[in-house]
Amino acid sequence: MTSGYLSIVNKSNENIEILSIDCSPIRAEIHETTINAKGLMKMTKPNSVVLESQSSTIFVPGGKHIMFWGLNEFDSKYLPCSFSFVDGDSINFNFLVQTRG
Ligand SMILES: [Cu+2]
């Protein structure tokens, strides 16, 4: 599996709620890393991610991230994806695909 990281700035005056990500044909999900009562790291799929008005939201190792399946066979440098929002809008963006040692 592979993880994707990004930062998003919401410059609008309203909160924006992301429902899902689509990077087909590559399977992708929004994940959140949490630590349970026993101190174990666990990944969960949140129902949505709220981007607060006039602030930035970051996806980083140990926090929110995008989980990919099947990216190892992906032979292009950029993976086109889109976020879908609660209001029905969506936004397209590209992930830069890199191998990390
Ligand atoms: Cu994950």
Residues whose N, C-alpha, C, O or C-beta is under 5 A from the ligand:
A	BS01	CU	H31 M43 M67
